[in-house]
Amino acid sequence: MGILIRGGRIIDAATGTDKTGDIYLEDGVITEIGEKLKTRDKSDRVINAEGRLVMPGLVDLHVHFRDPGQTQKEDIETGSRAAARGGVTTVVAMPNTTPVIDNPDRVNYVHNKAAQVSGIHVLQAGAITQGERGEQLSDIEGMVKAGIPALSEDGKSVMNTALCKKAMEVARDLDVPIFAHCEDIDLRGAGCMNDDENAKHLGLPGICNAVEDVIAARDILLARETGARLHLCHCSTEGVAKMMEIVKEEGLDNITAEVCPHHFVLTSDAIQTDDPNYKMNPPLRTQKDVDALIAGLKDGSFQVISTDHAPHAAADKTGSIRDAAFGIVGIETSFALTYTALVETGILTLTQLVEKMSWNPAQILKSDRGTLQEGHPADVVIADIDTEYEIDKTKFASKGRNTPFDGWKVKGKILYTICDGKIVYQEV
């Protein structure tokens, strides 16, 4: 059975396409793009996409599916359903699970389970060091053979600079990128939100920009020296924005960076009370930082928008910000928040949004996804970008409800998510 998507507005950043037309999917592949296409078999499914946006499946380079060991917060099945509901057809899962994904057997566990329970592509990143303890490198070569798309110590940084450089050299030789969580843990101390007047008002310890900037600068310099492919995760500061502007100017195409919607939509001014749903790492910053992030997204200094989807059980996000876990869910709201904040306002075009949420992340993974070209995998999303709706955390497919965006009015509702030619989500 094929699928004919008829009459939608087709956006593909890879080819610069922005036109109305039809797309035919068959055997998991995009087989034809044109106008007034016809079905090829009586069993074909026809989807009327008139007045709707048709784009490649989103590729999220930064999610936490908590599997193995923390499945009360999320698991591969629920995380995948949440991804599909958000229009995401490929994810890279971070390795800070319990136990840490630091060897081929654990990589295989995730990939094998995903093959059984997930309708999307779940790619498991491998930890840089054993147990994420920052002492000895993991079996990187073994994990690459097992299919990891990237290395990451996410949740922390490799604080030993010599070991970090060694990891970059190994990663370079094996042609796998390093996804860097940039945080000087000693400088952060007990900080739990941005170090500004809002933190002082609430009597909470702050996290200064240098906590992120110091490690980002170090990792950029190491990548520049080693030639390793480096991707900076969840960037939040004006300082990192300036660094990435220099990286762009110098043409260092082995260095890329991402921004998460919460970091370009919210500032720390949103934290009016001691509410743990606003606690994430890195924290919400100032308007000056947000302006710099948005400028970097607009000019291409930041190439990717990812989510850092970080679900937690309710018990982990109650009480004070001081004691609660870091992180918010984001995979079901990322497209709508990005469309509403950046496209509706004229900051980005739809093509730029698709570039940063589909095409560029696919390129970092050296994947043939993230595009609607004929002959490529049939990962397609259909969305309504005209009708306003309200984010309702009680309807999330994720186990996590930890979001500051509950009740927000946005545009950009995902209507269909198709992965490898199969409908894995349909709005009812």
Secondary structure, DSSP 8 states (H G I E B T S, - for coil): --EEEEEEEEEETTTTEEEEEEEEEETTEEEEEESS---SSTT-EEEE-TTSEEEE-EEEEEE---TTT-TTT--HHHHHHHHHHTTEEEEEE-S-SSS---SHHHHHHHHHHHHHH-SSEEEE-EESBGGG-SSSB--HHHHHHTT-S-EE-TTS----HHHHHHHHHHHHHHT--EEE----HHHHTT--EESSHHHHHHT--EE-THHHHHHHHHHHHHHHHH---EEE-S---HHHHHHHHHHHHTT-TTEEEEE-HHHHH--GGG--S--GGG--SS----HHHHHHHHHHHHHTSS-EE---B----GGGG-S-TTTS-S----TTTHHHHHIIIIITTTSS-HHHHHIIIIIHHHHHTT-S-S---TTSB--EEEEEEEEEEE--GGG-SSS----S-TT-EEEEEEEEEEETTEEEEE--
